[in-house]
């Protein structure tokens, strides 16, 4: 009998847990406005969340990932803010963690031993330790709390390892592709509302945190075409690729494109070095994915006469001249100032709450920027947690990549190989993307990262933990 399966709420303990969660969410939410669309949306979300949370810890975790990623950031910031600056996803995260703890205590559920326990635990311990450094150095408590909330999301890893049914990893993969599909549609709607189709060549770039799901979804579709069990999954994922690819093109995100290329390279490496491969009949997928993305972009431009290709060409050309590319020149200034502080405290960093300050003059309104992170996950970790923190972060993800590769080669289950190929290609891409972005430490996308690490740990757990 699987000791670590998702535990449904039965009649003997459902009332207790429901009452406690209602009290907890009530304390977080109240007082809220009695009237207004924001209040209605918040109440509806709370009601649905309570229903899902009461079903099982695993369902609540999936719902948390779904809600936190499909709701655009500006909607969450403007309409779904709870007291004390809590976001709705954070309130739901607290409810999931509390339910998992309560269920574990009542039913005596112990954490399984996995091969990723030590790196994840060390990383979280160092995150908390860096808060102490930040307090000792006198950093702003409000800035510290804003910074630390996101890396603490990696605590979801332990909920997944303890409560996810072992066969539910396919559900997570399918849900992430669905999320990417929805985000793609949101991007398309936003793009079409922003441009004037009566003017040829108009273009409004769409760029939000959720856009990270577009390269992730593209890579997962590629993994599905190669390894997903059942033709229906490949067909559905192929249909989902249309809005994903189109929105991916409209972001004109150079870092995303480069990272997606790295992910495709990793997927091609897996395919060519696959010990179970027979022939090269599916090698077309590796070249077919970027080809389809480009063709979809050209088709959209031909129909709408928007300047997708022209804008992309200009952004790529500006890479050669940093002075003309404000995004690159601004990053270089922030990197330089961050490195100055990193060299001052290289081993343990300046703690959470540390900031980087630099002038921004090449904008309509010149100002002084004060940032708690820079657009580079490695520099951000070094700034806050030093070399020790960066080593723990790399240990966690590099070991994850090695475990995914080993699982892919050793497993004879198609669904397991699909998950391993998805993890390997996506996080090879994410580690490259980290050179130009800090989302693996500073956004709600961490819920997906933590759940993926948890399922990988579960799939590669020692044999005695799988029964």
C-alpha positions, -999 to +999 in steps of 0.1 A: +000+000+000+013+034-009+019+052+023+024+086+006-007+088-016-029+118-018-053+116+012-089+125+006-109+142+033-133+119+049-164+126+070-144+120+102-120+149+097-135+171+069-155+194+093-124+201+114-102+209+085-129+229+067-135+250+098-098+257+104-092+267+067-123+289+068-109+307+099-075+310+083-088+324+050-112+346+069-083+362+088-064+367+056-092+381+036-113+402+060-120+430+059-128+432+021-152+455+003-188+444+004-195+456-031-175+457-064-162+432-090-130+427-071-148+415-040-171+392-060-141+377-079-122+372-047-152+355-030-158+333-059-122+322-060-122+316-023-153+294-026-139+274-054-106+271-037-121+258-005-140+232-024-109+220-042-087+222-011-111+200+007-109+172-019-073+163-015-038+178-010-027+168-045-058+184-061-052+215-041-016+216-053-026+213-089-053+240-084-027+263-068-004+259-098-032+265-122-047+296-105-013+312-099-003+310-135-034+316-156-044+348-138-024+377-153-001+394-129-017+428-133-051+413-124-036+397-093-019+429-083-048+452-088-079+431-078-068+401-058-046+416-031-053+404+004-045+424+036-008+428+045+000+428+007-007+391+004-015+379-031-044+354-035-020+327-047+000+332-015-031+328+006-040+296-013-004+284-009-006+289+029-039+269+029-023+240+010+007+239+033-015+240+064-038+213+051-008+191+042+007+196+077-027+189+094-032+158+074+003+146+080-001+150+117-035+134+119-027+104+097+010+101+107+022+106+071+060+108+071+081+124+043+096+098+019+133+098+015+143+110-020+175+118-038+166+155-039+158+160-002+192+172+008+197+199-019+162+213-015+164+213+023+198+229+022+186+256-002+156+264+020+177+265+051+201+289+034+171+311+023+160+314+060+195+319+071+199+348+046+169+365+062+188+365+095+218+381+076+195+407+061+180+416+095+215+418+111+226+441+083+196+464+089+178+459+055+143+470+051+119+444+066+093+451+039+119+446+012+131+414+029+096+400+031+090+408-006+122+390-015+119+359+006+083+350-001+092+336-036+121+312-028+100+298+001+076+285-025+101+257-030+087+243+002+059+229-021+084+203-031+078+183+002+040+185-002+043+169-037+067+141-026+045+132+003+010+135-011+011+132-049-001+098-062+028+083-082+007+081-114-004+117-114+027+131-130+010+130-164-018+151-150+008+178-141+024+177-176-010+179-194-020+208-171+011+228-178+005+224-215-031+236-209-018+266-189+006+275-217-024+272-242-045+296-220-016+320-215-011+320-253-048+329-258-045+357-232-015+371-251-033+370-284-063+388-270-041+414-254-021+419-286-052+423-308-068+448-284-036+469-284-029+472-321-048+489-349-052+465-378-061+493-401-025+506-399-001+482-416+030+473-397+017+482-362+031+462-334+026+461-296+049+437-278+033+416-250+056+408-222+046+395-187+059+369-163+034+343-175+051+344-209+077+321-195+050+293-200+053+298-238+088+284-243+081+258-216+049+248-233+066+246-267+093+223-253+068+201-236+048+197-268+081+186-285+086+160-257+050+149-261+054+143-298+084+122-291+075+103-260+039+109-248+018+077-245-012+077-268-019+095-300-046+117-285-021+135-263+001+142-293-029+155-313-042+177-285-008+191-277-003+198-314-035+219-314-024+237-282+009+246-299-008+270-323-017+298-298+014+289-278+037+294-308+020+325-320+021+342-286+057+331-283+065+349-315+046+380-304+066+383-272+098+391-292+117+378-262+153+373-272+162+355-239+132+332-243+142+323-279+177+315-269+166+294-240+141+276-261+169+268-285+189+254-257+159+233-246+155+219-281+192+211-282+188+192-249+157+174-263+177+165-294+206+152-273+182+130-254+167+116-286+200+109-303+215+093-271+183+073-263+194+037-256+159+025-264+155+044-297+150+024-329+159+043-360+155+080-367+118+081-377+109+109-353+140+131-357+119+156-377+103+167-344+135+185-333+136+206-364+099+206-369+091+225-337+110+257-345+099+255-381+063+254-371+067+283-347+083+305-374+057+295-401+028+303-377+044+337-370+047+344-408+012+333-414-001+356-387+018+385-401+005+378-436-031+379-424-029+408-400-001+428-417+015+434-383+053+440-383+063+409-364+093+401-385+105+437-387+103+442-349+121+409-343+148+418-368+153+452-351+156+437-316+181+411-328+201+438-346+203+460-316+222+433-297+253+444-316+252+479-301+245+480-264+241+518-264+211+516-286+194+488-267+182+503-234+171+469-220+207+455-224+225+486-213+203+489-183+210+453-173+247+458-177+245+488-153+225+467-128+249+438-132+279+460-125+264+475-093+253+440-082+288+426-087+302+454-065+281+443-036+287+406-043+324+411-041+320+429-008+302+398+007+310+369-016+306+339+006+272+344+023+259+374+004+241+405+017+210+386+028+175+390+017+165+426+016+197+436-002+190+460-030+208+474-061+205+511-069+213+527-102+201+557-123+178+551-153+182+580-176+173+567-211+135+568-204+108+593-207+110+600-170+146+596-156+146+581-122+166+561-096+158+524-097+160+504-064+158+467-071+158+436-048+169+415-078+186+419-111+177+402-144+200+373-138+191+345-114+228+337-106+237+372-097+205+376-077+213+345-056+249+357-052+237+391-041+214+376-014+230+343-005+265+343-018+286+315-032+271+291-007+236+298-018+244+296-055+261+263-049+230+249-032+208+262-060+230+246-087+232+214-067+194+212-067+189+217-104+220+200-118+212+169-098+177+172-110+189+172-146+211+142-140+183+123-123+160+131-152+185+119-177+191+087-158+154+081-153+148+086-190+175+060-200+165+034-174+127+035-174+107+014-198+074+033-191+064+057-218+047+081-194+078+082-172+101+089-201+077+117-213+081+133-179+119+128-177+123+143-213+101+172-204+120+180-172+154+176-189+146+199-218+127+225-199+152+230-171+182+229-194+164+258-211+155+275-177+191+274-165+201+292-198+173+316-194+185+324-159+214+343-175+189+370-185+161+367-159+156+358-122+122+341-124+135+309-108+139+330-076+115+359-079+081+349-093+051+326-087+064+303-115+083+287-087+052+267-079+057+248-112+094+244-105+089+230-070+062+206-082+084+194-110+113+188-087+090+170-063+076+146-089+111+139-102+122+131-067+093+108-063+099+090-096+136+085-087+130+076-050+146+044-037+126+012-044+115+008-008+098+042-010+077+033-041+056+007-025 
